[in-house]
Amino acid sequence: MKKVFKKTRRMTRKVVKNCIFCKQKIEPDYKEVDALSHFMNERGKIIPRSTSGICQKHQRVMALSIKHARHLALIPFLVRPGQ
């Protein structure tokens, strides 16, 4: 007896894979808090590369600069929803 499998469609979001740092030819910096806050969600977590659409090189540099800014108290480590 032959098994028949149904093909399922996955609902995926298409994110434009255009790195804004490559387009503007700049590097992420820990002092630019406004630029770094675009790559963090409302809870303070770093948004993954698949969602943000930036390249691998700049994702690594951006994550390090966010961590550096957190250590210098420019960005909070955790944002609680009630506060």
Secondary structure, 3 states (H helix, E strand, C coil): CCCCCCCCCCCCCCCCCCCHHHHHCCCCCCCCHHHHHCCECCCCCECCHHHHCCCHHHHHHHHHHHHHHHHCCCCCCCCCCCC
